[in-house]
Amino acid sequence: MAEENDNKHEKIAKRAEDISMTTGIVSAAVGIGASLAAPTGLSAVGVALGLTSAPLIVTAAPIIGAAATVAGVVSGGVYFYSKWKNRHSSEDTETLLLENSLSSKQIKEIQMLEDAYNQGFLSEEDFNKKIEKVTQG
């Protein structure tokens, strides 16, 4: 059950991607139709003067294009959220596995080394060497 909830964001991302692609295709088709149906010549003058109305597809094209843009933005946001969530859940899993295999003394030593590294007292090379010694010994 927990795994199903963890992967829910992936399902939502896929659905959002499908909707985004569909609205993008519809928007392209409507754009092509609108460009073919757009009034030209005297009929364009009549539309500009308000004597006649533009074809519905010409009126709807910007609305459908905006819907496709919104769907693309939502899809992109959900995609990156899902990617972020996967990365953090895998880091959490690695941390849990590491903590379960180490003693509390080793975990405290690692935390102290991380603090020293974050404060600039250890170089990255020294930090990695000391972490190796703690985890091996």
N, C-alpha and C positions, 0 to 999 in steps of 0.2 A: 504494500500500500504506500509506504514512504517513497519507494522508487518511482511509483506512478505519479505521485505529487511532484517529485523532483523533475520529472520529464515533462510535466504539463507545459512549462514555458517553451519547450521545443515544439510541442504540438501547436501551440498558439502561434509561434513564429512561422511554422509551415503554413497554417491557415491564412495568416496575414500576407505571406508571400504569394499564395495562390490568388487571393483577392486583389492584391496589387498588380499582379501580372494580367489578370483578367480585365481590370479597369484600364490598364495601359493599352491592351489590345483593342478594347472597345473605343477608347479615346482616339487611337490612331485611325480606326475605321470611320468614326464620326468626323474626324478632321478631314479625311480624304473626301467623304461625302459632302461635307460643308463646303470644301473648296470647289467641288464640282457643281454644287447647287447654288453657290453664291450668285446673287444677281449682278449682271454686268450691263454696261451701256445704259439705255433709257430706263430699264427696270431698276437699276441701281439708283438712278436719280429719283425715281418714284419712291423707293424705300427711304432715301435720304430726306425727301420732302414729307414723308409720312402718308403718302397717297396709297401705297401698298405696303404689305408687311413682308418681312424676310421669311424665307422658308424655315420651318421649325428646326430642321437639322442645323441651320446656320445659327439660330438663337441658342440651341442646346449645346453646341460644340464647346464654348468656353466653360459651361457648367460641368460638363463631363470631363473636360481637361483638368479642371480644378479638383474634381473628385479623384481622378487618377493620381494627381500630385499628392493629395492628402493621404491616399492609400499607400503610396510609395514612402512617404515620410513615416507613417505609422509602422509599416513593414520594416523599414530600416531601423527604427527605434526598438521594435520588439526583437529584431535579429541581434542587435548589439547587446540588448539586455540578456538575451538567452546565452550569448557567447560569454558575457561577463559572469553570469550565474554558473555556467559549466566550469569556467576557470576557477571560481571561488569554491565550488563544491569539490573539485578535484584537489585543490590545495588543502581544504579542510580534511579530506580523506587521508591525504598523505601525512598531515600533521597528527591525526588520530593514530594512524599506524605507527608512526615514529614514537609518539608518546607512550603507546601501549608496549612497545618493545624496550623502552628505556626506564631506568629507575628514577625515582623522584630526585635523587641527588644529581643524576646526569641532566635531567630537565632543568634543574636550578642552575647548573653550570652553564648550560646552553643559553639560558635566559640572561645570565650575567655577561656572557660573551657577546650576545646580541646587543645588550645595552652598551657595552664598551665599544663595539663596532659602530653603532649608531651615533655615539658621542665623539667618534673620531680618534679613539685611543688605540684602535687596532686597524691595520690595513686589511684589505679583503683577503689577501694571501694568508696573512697570519690568522685571521678569523677562520678561514676554511681549514687550515692545518689543525688549529686547536679544536674545532668541531669534530674533525675526523678522530683525533685522539680521544675525545670524550665519548664518542659513540662506539668506538672500537674497544675501549678499555673499560 
